[in-house]
Amino acid sequence: MTLLDIFPSLRSGGMLPRLDPSVWPRETHYDADGRITVGGVALADIADQYGTPTYILDETEVRSRCQAYRRQFPDAEVLYAGKALLTRAVAEWVTEEGLSLDVCSAGELAVALSSWVNPQRIMLHGNGKPFAELETAINCGIGRVVIDSLTEITLLSALASTPQRVLLRVCPDVDVHGHPAVRTGVADQKFGFTIGSHALSEAVERIVRQPNLEFAGLHCHIGSQIYDTFPYGEAIRRMIGEMARIRDDYGVTLGTLDIGGGHAVAYRPGDAEMNLAELADIIEDSLDAACARYAFPRPTIAMEPGRAIVARAGITLYRVLSIKHVEGGHTFVTVDGGMSDNPRVTLYGARYEAVVANRHPTGPHMTANIAGRYCEAGDILATDVRLPADLRPGEVLAMPCTGAYHHSLSSSYNGVGRPPIIAVRDGSTRELVRRETIEDLMRRDIGH
């Protein structure tokens, strides 16, 4: 006799284990049938209604993450980094929760404006802004533009008919030792002007000379997936030193210091993530020390979390297509998505977990790799995942912490349309972005 025979409730939802809140939305539970629910909705039901692959986004989780930033940083301006995930609904949620918005293209700006976001609460940045993009930003009355090159100074001064607030992006030369693709604080990379360089001095001098540019502050971004607070403190100390130098040399006292984002989230249980309370402490201590050292008035701090707002709110659903056991090798579970809807594994070596969503397994498990459907040997979504040994084609797998940089980076590789985004809240679902169809793809092909 087994425990299941003695305690039948184990087969239902009575004593099922809690899903790790470090990677799943807080409102994630098992229902009485052993199915995973998010926001009061069974994921298997969403898969049946909307198909797979499908992105799920928990609205309550997004809002609660915004609220956490406002609580921890009450005196800072928090701008949501739209590149992580930007839809009209997301723009509405974050601005309703008191955040401003950071965009890096005319397309992202259009999404924000179509959600009635106040242009003054929007900031545009990026290292390559076309003339038309700058013109659009100026014409809509955007709040700030982050200058990344000498060319942009010339273009903005010609476009602006009234003083346009600008920040200057500075590379503080702080190395967070992360993946090379996301180390944005080191000196030899494409963003900004290296601290202490002749180019930086020239950029400052040009901005100061332009009557139509209001020099509001400095901007920096040191990297992504950072869980150690020390680099932020070091960046603040160096940036305040540079702001003091600008004051002494040019008579301009800058009032804003934007320290970027890059706050780490846990993609799998046990992963390190940013502790916001510790970050708040290091920011305060570093500001106090640097401002005292340089006799510089305390600037307003701005920050740009993106991933940390939406990553944990997202889940991707897949259906199992096949299970293949390679003799002497791995077991491959092939699903109906892959590198087209989640390129982060291929781009950055990101690691994910996945679980069966339509039932709670009670029997033996196997170790498997989750393979995508695309014609690339490297199309692997997750490795060494524990799945039920009796897994069958047609079952639903849920991959947590996929809210950031999945929809944003998705493609139509192999002619497969991008997944929809389905919002969940209080037991109901709402389609935010519909599935991309073959008709959508064909509509753009006008080569006949």
WOURGI-V503137 format. One record per helix or strand of 3 or more residues. SS is the DSSP state (~ for helix, > for strand). FROM is the first residue (numbers start at 1). TO is the last residue. Records with the same first field share a line. If there is no record, write none. Layout:
BEGIN
SS = FROM-TO + FROM-TO
END
This chain:
BEGIN
~ = 3-6 + 8-11 + 43-50 + 59-72 + 82-84 + 88-96 + 106-114 + 119-121 + 131-140 + 150-159 + 180-182 + 198-209 + 230-250 + 276-294 + 307-310 + 344-348 + 413-415 + 438-443
> = 28-30 + 36-38 + 54-58 + 77-81 + 100-103 + 122-124 + 144-147 + 164-171 + 213-219 + 256-258 + 300-303 + 314-325 + 331-335 + 365-371 + 380-388 + 396-400 + 421-425 + 428-433
END
